[in-house]
């Protein structure tokens, strides 16, 4: 009986699982529409700034029995306290009430004559105690408009500084072309997150600003991982066009990108649904940022490299002069 040698299967050629760059032109259209829509809604509606930026009063109160937030808002409006935002805080017996600075329509004096807005929390408590039994004050905070304006300026400056530092870091670690692509991707992510908050008129406060800065960090981390693999493959591979090398690099980092994004989203969704009202805006901003950041690392940063005509020569290491040592095989 003769043995028939088993024909070995040819080794699988390292190929592309997904042709990302095939859809790069469609991605440009999608990103352009998202950016244009975000800028338009920011210009028309603006952001719904919270009391951290506009100033006002934030009061936490507790009730003996469960209450309807809408009924509480109407009670305050009947007492002359307008535009109150009433939300459940923890349980249906605990509410947080946010009220912008109150002024009279005629002479723009604070409500209550000479009473300052810093005392508005006591007025809110008095109105609620007149309408409900067993109401007690848990916390009473007042933010002046000057402080709110300073926070707005500082928040905008923080984002600009973060983008500038990122650009300098990428230029030193990679090249100027990578820096331009990374910063455009970060601006893309930040503008879309802000546009979503403007469109939905979700409250934009300090936790949301912290989330936007975290989005910059998350997106930058993802972009650096992809950029590092692109640089490595441009130096290592001797054949292939720029599109093919970038496609291969994206596929090699795809598993890491998906695992990181999925685990981060699981935590953020838990915060969104179970973290309570105070952290909801933070979770929403980061959730949008993670999704958009993952997309931009693939289609915005990489697309910019192709638009800037990245080549192997841009990334090659400088040759050592006067070196008599043989090259490593």
Buried (B, 14 or more C-beta within 10 A) or exposed (E): EEEEEEEEEEEEEEEEEEEBBEBBEEBBEEBEEBBEBBBEBBEEBEBBBBBBBBBBBBBBBBBEEEBEBEEBBBBBEEBEBBEBBBBBBBEEBBBBBBBBBBEEEEEEEBBBEEBEBBBBBBBBBEBBBEBBEEBEBEEBEBBBBEEBEEBBEEBEEBBEEBBEEBBEBBBEBBBEBBBBBBBBBBBBBBBBBBBBBBBEEBBBBBBBBBBBBBBBBBBBEBBBBBBBBBBBBBEEEEEBEBBBBBBBBBBBBBEEBEEBBEEBBEEBEEBBEEBBEBBBBBBBBBBBBBBBBBBBBBBBBBBBBBBBEBEBEBBEEEEEEEEEEEEEE
